[in-house]
Each structure stands twice: as C-alpha cells, then as structure tokens.
Amino acid sequence: MRKVGSILFCFVPFLATMILQFVITIPVAGVYLIRMLNSANTGGINSLIENAMSFSTDQGFLVTVSFIYAAANIIIFVFWYRAILRKQGIFRRTPFSVIKSLLPAILLSFGLYFLVVYFMTLLQNLFPAWLELYSETLKNIGLDDPFSLNIGVCIMLILYTVVLGPISEELIFRGVTLSLAKKQMPFFAANIFQAALFGLLHLNPIQGFYAFIIGLVFGYIAHNRGTIKASVILHIIYNFIGMFIAALLPSSDSMPVYVHMLILAGSIIATIFGIMWYCKKSV
C-alpha cells in the first residue's frame, strides 16, 4: 500500500503545475476583465460583449498567463528539486561545461528538431484533424507569427518560449518528476513516465507526441549526466531553433526527395552523436 502511495506521489508535480496554471489564470483574467469593463464605458455594451467573447483566445492574455506561470514554476520547483538532491545526499556542483557542450548541443538539437518535423509530417498525414488543432494552438498564443504581436507581448512570448518555458519544464519533469519516479521504478519506466506527463501537459496530440519524444531524450541525458543543466541547455536551443531558425529554412515542398533523405540521415547521425557525447563520463 505504501508503495502504491509513493508511485501516486510521482503525479504530484504534474498536478501541482496544472493547478498553478489555473490559480495564475484567475487574477490575470481579473485584470483583463477590469480593462474590458473600462472599455465598455467608452464602447458600450456591444464592445464589452465582443471583448468577452474573444477573451479566452486573446494573445496578450494567453502570453501573459504563460509568462507568469513559467516564472512561478521556476521559483517553486527549483526549491523542490534542490530539496530532493539534498535529501538524496547528492547536492553538489556537477561538473558541466556549457562552452564544451555547445556544439554537440546544437547538433543534437538540430537533429532532434528535424526528426520531430518528419514525425509530425507523418502524423499530420495520418490525422489531418490533429494538424488543425495544432495550428489553432500556435495561432492562439501567437507562435504562428510572433513578430506581428505588439512589442511587449512579443518580448514576453520570446522569453517564455526560449528561456522560462524550457527551464520550468526541465525542473518539473527531468528534475522533480524523474527524481521521484526513479526511487519507485527502474529508470526505463521512470523516463517513460515523466516523458508521458510532459507530452500530456501540451494538451494536443501533435505537440504531445513530439514532447514525449524529446522528453525521453532529455530524460536519458539528464539521468546520465546527473544534472538537468544539460537538458536545460538542449531545451533552450531546441526552442530557439523552432522559433527563429525554422522560419529561415526553405520550404520542404520545394525540396527533392533525395534532399529529404539526406536531411533525415544527417538528423539521425547528429542525434546519435549528441546523445553519445552527453553520455561520456566527463563533459
């Protein structure tokens, strides 16, 4: 019975972050509601109704909630993760050189990115409705065209996507969740467990599937390095590629088949090389 309770406790970080998102949404929604009421004084009841109907999909609102939510997660889970390390008697500075690991991190991130792109393409062809849901999700938060947003929202979205989001997610899943799960089950099962919850957090099938894939890789690397420093760096670079570099790449529709085969082969090689490099004893 105690074993079952300990396993169920591994769900607590996931449940805590979902509750935290709800708690943060309430005051932010209150601020936006006050703004809508003020606009109703000048625009009338029709303006209030129109704003209220678009409230849940307002990009400024969604980005603000995401930004505050990620920052709050970092504050909470960094203490939780440090407490776990202290309890396990392994709270120490783990040797890890960001400079030495930068090139392998870039190669691994690019390799993973293109492998995920091809996997997503397969899913989109098999399940077209999933693509619509995924596209709508990106559009709602502004990730389909972030630089068309006003400057304040754009800066918050960039910071959330490239910095705060990766750090908070690594703390929650590769930090706290994986550490708790490894105490109750073999690493293989614990890694699948945290990656599955990471995928579930994204709340749509396409993002869920690719989050599960990169969650497995990041979990394996964090476990082998004994620190989430490596997975944080990888996650930041991966998101940076998705937000900035991907838009500069030529359209895949214009590429001949042999180019796709070369990219796929290069992605596999880069991913394997990156994982093997990170699993060395000294990095």
C-alpha positions as CSV (number, residue, x, y, z in Angstrom):
1,M,0.0,0.0,0.0
2,R,2.9,2.4,0.9
3,K,4.5,1.5,-2.5
4,V,1.3,2.5,-4.3
5,G,1.1,5.7,-2.4
6,S,4.7,6.5,-3.3
7,I,4.0,5.9,-7.0
8,L,0.9,8.0,-6.9
9,F,3.0,10.8,-5.3
10,C,5.0,10.9,-8.5
11,F,2.0,12.5,-10.2
12,V,2.0,15.4,-7.7
13,P,4.5,17.7,-9.6
14,F,2.3,17.4,-12.7
15,L,-0.9,18.0,-10.8
16,A,0.7,20.9,-8.9
17,T,1.8,22.7,-12.1
18,M,-1.7,22.3,-13.6
19,I,-3.3,23.7,-10.5
20,L,-0.8,26.5,-10.5
21,Q,-1.7,27.5,-14.1
22,F,-5.4,27.7,-13.1
23,V,-4.6,29.8,-10.0
24,I,-2.5,32.2,-12.0
25,T,-5.1,32.5,-14.7
26,I,-7.7,33.8,-12.3
27,P,-6.0,37.1,-11.2
28,V,-4.7,37.7,-14.8
29,A,-8.3,37.2,-16.1
30,G,-9.5,39.6,-13.4
31,V,-7.1,42.3,-14.7
32,Y,-8.3,41.8,-18.3
33,L,-11.9,41.9,-17.1
34,I,-11.4,45.3,-15.5
35,R,-9.8,46.5,-18.7
36,M,-12.8,45.3,-20.6
37,L,-15.2,47.0,-18.3
38,N,-13.3,50.2,-18.7
39,S,-13.5,49.9,-22.5
40,A,-17.3,49.2,-22.2
41,N,-17.6,52.7,-20.7
42,T,-16.5,54.2,-24.0
43,G,-17.5,51.5,-26.4
44,G,-20.9,50.5,-24.9
45,I,-22.3,47.1,-24.1
46,N,-21.6,45.8,-27.6
47,S,-17.9,46.4,-27.1
48,L,-18.0,44.6,-23.8
49,I,-19.8,41.5,-25.3
50,E,-17.4,41.4,-28.2
51,N,-14.3,41.6,-26.0
52,A,-15.7,39.0,-23.6
53,M,-16.3,36.5,-26.5
54,S,-12.7,36.8,-27.6
55,F,-11.3,36.8,-24.1
56,S,-10.1,33.2,-24.0
57,T,-8.2,33.4,-27.2
58,D,-6.7,36.9,-26.7
59,Q,-3.0,36.5,-27.5
60,G,-1.9,39.1,-24.9
61,F,-3.9,37.3,-22.2
62,L,-2.5,33.9,-23.1
63,V,1.1,35.0,-23.3
64,T,0.8,36.9,-20.0
65,V,-0.6,33.8,-18.2
66,S,2.1,31.6,-19.8
67,F,4.9,34.0,-18.8
68,I,3.8,34.4,-15.2
69,Y,3.1,30.6,-15.0
70,A,6.5,29.6,-16.1
71,A,8.2,32.1,-13.8
72,A,6.2,30.8,-10.8
73,N,7.0,27.2,-11.7
74,I,10.8,28.1,-11.7
75,I,10.5,29.7,-8.2
76,I,8.6,26.7,-6.8
77,F,10.3,23.8,-8.5
78,V,13.9,25.0,-8.1
79,F,13.5,24.7,-4.3
80,W,11.7,21.4,-4.6
81,Y,14.4,20.0,-6.9
82,R,17.2,21.2,-4.6
83,A,15.4,19.7,-1.6
84,I,15.3,16.3,-3.4
85,L,19.0,16.5,-4.2
86,R,19.9,17.4,-0.6
87,K,17.7,14.5,0.7
88,Q,19.5,12.1,-1.6
89,G,22.8,13.4,-0.4
90,I,23.9,14.4,-3.9
91,F,23.5,18.2,-3.7
92,R,26.7,19.4,-5.2
93,R,28.0,21.2,-8.3
94,T,28.0,18.6,-11.0
95,P,30.9,19.3,-13.5
96,F,29.4,20.5,-16.7
97,S,31.0,22.9,-19.2
98,V,28.5,24.9,-21.3
99,I,31.2,26.0,-23.7
100,K,32.5,22.5,-24.3
101,S,29.0,21.1,-24.8
102,L,27.6,23.9,-27.0
103,L,28.5,22.4,-30.4
104,P,27.2,18.9,-29.5
105,A,24.1,20.6,-28.0
106,I,23.5,22.5,-31.3
107,L,24.0,19.3,-33.4
108,L,21.7,17.2,-31.2
109,S,19.0,20.0,-31.1
110,F,19.0,20.3,-34.9
111,G,19.0,16.5,-35.3
112,L,16.1,16.2,-32.9
113,Y,14.2,19.1,-34.5
114,F,14.3,17.6,-38.0
115,L,13.4,14.1,-36.8
116,V,10.4,15.6,-35.0
117,V,9.4,17.6,-38.1
118,Y,9.3,14.4,-40.2
119,F,7.5,12.6,-37.4
120,M,4.9,15.5,-37.3
121,T,4.5,15.3,-41.0
122,L,3.6,11.7,-40.7
123,L,1.1,12.4,-38.0
124,Q,-0.4,15.2,-40.0
125,N,-1.0,13.0,-43.0
126,L,-2.5,10.2,-40.9
127,F,-4.6,12.5,-38.7
128,P,-5.4,15.8,-40.6
129,A,-7.7,17.0,-37.7
130,W,-4.7,17.0,-35.4
131,L,-3.0,19.5,-37.6
132,E,-5.9,21.9,-37.4
133,L,-5.9,21.7,-33.6
134,Y,-2.1,22.1,-33.5
135,S,-2.2,25.1,-35.9
136,E,-5.0,26.7,-33.8
137,T,-3.0,26.3,-30.6
138,L,0.0,28.1,-32.2
139,K,-2.2,30.8,-33.6
140,N,-3.9,31.5,-30.3
141,I,-0.7,32.2,-28.4
142,G,0.9,33.9,-31.4
143,L,3.6,31.4,-32.2
144,D,2.5,31.2,-35.8
145,D,3.7,34.8,-36.4
146,P,5.2,36.1,-33.1
147,F,6.8,39.2,-34.6
148,S,3.3,40.5,-35.7
149,L,2.4,41.0,-32.0
150,N,2.9,44.3,-30.2
151,I,6.4,44.7,-28.8
152,G,5.6,43.9,-25.1
153,V,3.7,40.7,-25.9
154,C,6.4,39.7,-28.4
155,I,9.2,40.1,-25.9
156,M,7.2,38.1,-23.2
157,L,6.5,35.4,-25.8
158,I,10.2,35.1,-26.8
159,L,11.3,35.0,-23.2
160,Y,8.7,32.4,-22.3
161,T,9.4,30.2,-25.3
162,V,13.2,30.3,-25.3
163,V,14.1,30.8,-21.6
164,L,11.4,30.5,-18.9
165,G,9.4,27.7,-20.6
166,P,12.4,25.3,-21.0
167,I,13.8,26.0,-17.6
168,S,10.5,25.4,-15.8
169,E,9.7,22.3,-17.8
170,E,13.1,20.7,-17.1
171,L,12.7,21.4,-13.4
172,I,9.3,19.9,-13.3
173,F,9.8,16.8,-15.5
174,R,13.5,15.9,-15.8
175,G,14.2,17.4,-12.3
176,V,11.5,16.7,-9.8
177,T,9.3,14.1,-11.5
178,L,12.1,12.0,-12.8
179,S,13.9,12.1,-9.5
180,L,10.8,11.0,-7.6
181,A,9.9,8.3,-10.2
182,K,13.4,6.8,-10.2
183,K,13.0,6.0,-6.5
184,Q,9.9,3.9,-7.2
185,M,10.7,2.2,-10.5
186,P,13.5,1.3,-12.9
187,F,14.9,4.3,-14.9
188,F,13.5,2.9,-18.1
189,A,10.0,3.1,-16.7
190,A,10.6,6.4,-14.9
191,N,11.8,8.0,-18.0
192,I,8.7,6.9,-20.0
193,F,6.6,8.1,-17.1
194,Q,8.0,11.7,-17.0
195,A,8.0,12.0,-20.8
196,A,4.4,10.9,-21.0
197,L,3.3,13.5,-18.4
198,F,5.4,16.1,-20.4
199,G,3.5,15.2,-23.5
200,L,0.2,15.3,-21.7
201,L,0.9,18.8,-20.4
202,H,0.8,20.2,-24.0
203,L,-2.9,19.2,-24.4
204,N,-2.9,18.4,-28.1
205,P,-1.9,15.2,-29.9
206,I,0.8,16.5,-32.2
207,Q,2.6,18.6,-29.5
208,G,2.0,15.7,-27.1
209,F,3.7,13.1,-29.3
210,Y,6.8,15.2,-30.1
211,A,7.1,16.4,-26.5
212,F,7.1,12.7,-25.5
213,I,10.0,12.0,-27.9
214,I,12.2,14.9,-26.8
215,G,11.2,14.2,-23.2
216,L,12.7,10.7,-23.5
217,V,15.9,12.0,-24.9
218,F,16.3,14.9,-22.4
219,G,15.4,12.5,-19.6
220,Y,18.1,10.0,-20.7
221,I,20.7,12.7,-20.9
222,A,19.7,14.3,-17.5
223,H,19.9,10.9,-15.9
224,N,23.3,10.1,-17.4
225,R,24.8,13.5,-16.6
226,G,23.3,13.5,-13.1
227,T,22.1,17.1,-13.6
228,I,19.4,18.9,-15.5
229,K,21.9,21.5,-16.7
230,A,22.4,19.6,-19.9
231,S,18.7,19.1,-20.7
232,V,18.0,22.8,-19.9
233,I,20.6,23.9,-22.5
234,L,19.3,21.5,-25.0
235,H,15.7,22.6,-24.5
236,I,16.6,26.2,-24.8
237,I,18.5,25.6,-28.1
238,Y,15.7,23.4,-29.4
239,N,13.0,26.0,-28.8
240,F,15.3,28.7,-30.2
241,I,15.6,26.7,-33.4
242,G,11.8,26.3,-33.6
243,M,11.1,30.0,-33.1
244,F,13.9,31.7,-35.1
245,I,15.9,29.3,-37.3
246,A,13.0,27.2,-38.7
247,A,11.4,30.3,-40.4
248,L,14.7,30.9,-42.4
249,L,14.8,27.4,-43.8
250,P,13.5,26.8,-47.4
251,S,10.1,25.2,-47.8
252,S,10.1,21.4,-47.6
253,D,7.6,21.2,-50.5
254,S,10.3,22.6,-52.9
255,M,12.9,20.0,-51.9
256,P,13.5,16.9,-54.0
257,V,13.2,13.5,-52.3
258,Y,17.0,12.9,-52.1
259,V,17.4,16.2,-50.1
260,H,14.8,15.0,-47.6
261,M,16.7,11.6,-47.3
262,L,20.0,13.4,-46.7
263,I,18.4,15.6,-44.1
264,L,16.8,12.6,-42.4
265,A,20.1,10.7,-42.4
266,G,22.0,13.7,-41.1
267,S,19.5,14.2,-38.4
268,I,19.8,10.6,-37.2
269,I,23.6,10.8,-37.2
270,A,23.6,14.2,-35.3
271,T,21.1,12.9,-32.7
272,I,23.1,9.7,-32.1
273,F,26.4,11.6,-31.9
274,G,24.9,14.2,-29.5
275,I,23.4,11.5,-27.2
276,M,26.7,9.5,-27.1
277,W,28.7,12.7,-26.4
278,Y,26.5,13.7,-23.5
279,C,26.7,10.2,-22.0
280,K,30.5,10.4,-21.7
281,K,31.8,10.5,-18.1
282,S,33.4,13.9,-18.5
283,V,31.7,16.8,-20.3
